[in-house]
Amino acid sequence: MYWVTWIGAAAFAARHGSRLPTRREMIHQAKSGDLAATNTDYQVGDVTPVDEPGRDAGDIHHLVGNLQVWCGDGPDPAQACEGPMARWLHGAAWNTPSTPAEIHRPRCRHLTGCSRGVGIRLIRDREAAPVSAGRLAVLLGNWIQGLEDRGKPLAVLDGQLIEALEAARSSQADVGFGTHVGTGTGETGLSQLQDLVVGDDDPGDAYLHAGNLSQDSDR
């Protein structure tokens, strides 16, 4: 799935009892897994099927390559000033470089940004339950109505929507990084991700400290 905004990705995840991964989770999973990039640097010229050749249905497919993915977290809200808030992107896409530095480079996009090179990866926490379509419609409707108030900063409205979506999803038990929604057809397949050890060696930290934060334009 691509051409999807962060709002659409977060709502889709919540509707399916899942969530978007954090940027740190993606970095450490990529570092602990197979970092061989697939379908990057215009090798194919477009997105390929989600099934990655050589991997079983229960494996994580295209951990690096094919599409960048939306993350559930983003830069410090203070950086938004009065403009729209942003969320992190991670990985490499069919139309981006695939060097380790580029894969982990801190990049972000506003909540309504989308492109053919950005998609969704869902993470399912144990015991998480789907959020009803009706509840999601109310949350998104409130955000849209709020846009009519030109006196309220976009960062405030976006922050309220992010908090509301998280609160809706977290109304069920959330016990941490659980299962990855697989690629199989029909009934969703689940596969256990490797346990993540979150350390202080995030390769993006140096970029952040140096102020090298990039707001990606649509590709």
C-alpha positions in Angstrom: 0.0 0.0 0.0 1.4 3.4 -1.0 0.1 6.9 -1.7 -1.0 6.9 1.9 -0.8 9.8 4.4 0.3 9.3 8.0 -3.3 10.0 9.1 -4.5 7.2 6.7 -1.7 4.9 7.9 -2.4 5.4 11.6 -6.2 5.1 11.1 -5.7 1.9 9.0 -3.5 0.4 11.7 -5.9 1.3 14.5 -8.8 -0.2 12.6 -6.9 -3.5 12.3 -5.8 -3.7 16.0 -2.3 -2.7 15.1 0.1 0.3 15.2 2.9 1.9 13.2 6.4 1.1 14.4 8.6 3.7 16.0 11.7 4.9 14.2 13.9 3.4 16.8 12.2 0.1 16.5 12.8 0.1 12.7 16.5 1.1 13.1 17.2 -1.7 15.6 15.2 -4.3 13.7 17.1 -3.4 10.5 20.4 -3.6 12.3 19.6 -7.0 13.9 18.1 -8.5 10.7 19.1 -8.9 7.1 20.0 -5.5 5.8 20.3 -6.6 2.2 18.3 -4.0 0.4 15.8 -5.1 -2.2 14.3 -3.0 -5.0 16.0 0.3 -4.4 17.9 2.9 -6.5 15.5 2.5 -9.4 16.6 -1.1 -10.0 13.1 -2.1 -11.1 11.6 1.3 -11.6 8.5 0.8 -9.5 7.0 -0.9 -6.5 7.1 -4.7 -6.6 4.7 -7.2 -4.9 4.9 -7.3 -1.2 6.1 -10.9 -1.2 9.9 -10.8 -1.2 11.5 -13.6 -3.2 13.3 -16.1 -1.1 11.3 -15.4 2.1 8.6 -17.5 3.8 5.1 -16.3 4.5 6.0 -15.9 8.2 9.1 -13.8 7.6 9.4 -10.1 7.5 9.4 -9.0 3.9 11.2 -6.0 2.4 12.6 -4.9 5.8 14.8 -2.5 3.7 13.6 -1.7 0.2 10.6 -1.4 -2.0 8.9 1.3 0.1 9.9 3.5 3.0 7.4 3.2 5.9 5.6 5.7 8.1 6.6 5.6 11.8 4.3 6.2 14.7 6.6 8.9 16.2 8.1 12.1 14.9 10.4 15.0 15.6 10.1 17.2 18.7 6.7 19.0 18.3 8.5 22.3 19.2 10.2 22.1 15.8 6.8 22.5 14.1 6.3 26.0 15.5 2.9 26.9 14.2 3.1 24.7 11.1 1.9 21.1 10.7 3.4 18.4 12.7 5.5 15.6 11.1 6.1 11.9 11.6 9.3 10.0 10.8 9.9 7.9 7.7 12.4 5.0 7.7 14.1 2.7 5.2 14.7 2.8 1.5 12.2 2.7 -1.4 12.4 1.7 -5.0 13.3 5.3 -5.9 15.7 6.1 -3.1 19.4 5.2 -2.3 20.0 2.2 -0.1 23.3 3.0 1.8 23.1 2.4 5.5 23.5 6.1 6.2 20.6 6.9 3.8 18.4 4.1 5.2 18.6 5.5 8.7 18.8 9.2 7.8 16.3 11.2 9.9 13.6 12.2 7.5 10.1 13.3 8.1 6.9 14.4 6.4 3.8 16.2 7.5 0.7 14.1 8.4 -1.0 14.7 5.1 2.0 14.1 2.9 2.1 11.0 0.7 4.0 9.6 -2.3 4.5 6.5 -4.4 7.6 5.6 -2.4 6.0 5.5 1.2 3.9 2.7 2.5 2.8 1.0 5.7 4.2 -1.6 8.0 1.9 -2.8 10.8 2.9 -4.0 14.2 0.4 -5.8 16.4 0.8 -5.6 20.1 -0.5 -8.6 22.1 -4.2 -8.2 23.1 -4.7 -5.1 21.0 -8.2 -4.8 19.7 -9.4 -3.0 16.6 -10.8 0.5 16.9 -14.3 0.8 15.4 -14.8 2.6 12.1 -17.3 4.8 13.8 -14.9 6.0 16.5 -12.2 6.7 13.9 -14.7 8.6 11.8 -15.5 10.8 14.8 -11.8 11.5 15.5 -11.0 12.4 11.9 -14.2 14.5 11.7 -13.2 16.5 14.7 -9.8 17.2 13.2 -11.3 18.3 9.9 -13.8 20.6 11.7 -11.0 22.0 13.7 -9.2 23.1 10.5 -12.0 25.7 10.0 -10.6 27.6 13.0 -7.9 29.6 11.3 -6.8 31.0 14.6 -5.6 27.6 16.0 -2.1 26.6 14.9 -1.9 23.5 12.7 0.6 22.0 15.2 -2.0 22.1 17.9 -4.7 20.5 15.7 -2.3 17.8 14.5 -1.1 17.1 18.0 -4.7 16.6 19.2 -5.4 14.2 16.4 -2.2 12.2 17.1 -3.1 12.0 20.8 -6.7 11.0 20.1 -5.6 8.2 17.7 -3.1 6.9 20.3 -5.6 7.1 23.1 -8.1 5.1 21.0 -5.6 2.4 20.2 -4.2 2.3 23.7 -7.7 1.7 25.3 -6.8 -2.0 25.1 -3.7 -3.6 26.7 -0.4 -2.6 25.1 2.4 -4.7 26.3 5.1 -3.6 23.9 6.6 -4.8 20.6 4.7 -7.9 19.8 4.0 -9.4 16.4 4.4 -8.3 12.8 1.5 -8.5 10.5 2.6 -10.9 7.7 2.2 -10.8 4.0 0.0 -13.7 3.4 -3.4 -13.5 1.7 -6.7 -14.2 3.4 -6.4 -14.5 7.2 -3.6 -12.3 8.4 -0.4 -14.2 9.2 1.7 -13.2 12.2 5.4 -13.8 12.7 7.4 -13.0 15.8 10.0 -10.3 15.4 13.3 -10.6 17.1 13.5 -9.1 20.5 14.8 -5.5 20.2 17.6 -4.1 22.4 17.2 -0.4 22.4 20.5 1.2 23.0 22.0 4.7 22.7 23.8 4.1 19.4 21.0 5.3 17.1 22.8 6.3 13.9 20.3 9.2 13.5 21.2 10.8 16.8 24.3 12.5 15.4 22.2 14.0 12.6 19.6 15.2 15.0 22.2 16.8 17.3 23.8 18.5 14.3 20.4 19.8 13.2 20.3 17.8 10.0 16.6 17.1 10.0 15.1 16.9 6.6 11.4 17.4 5.7 11.1 15.1 2.6 9.2 16.4 -0.4 6.9 14.1 -2.2 8.7 11.7 -4.5 
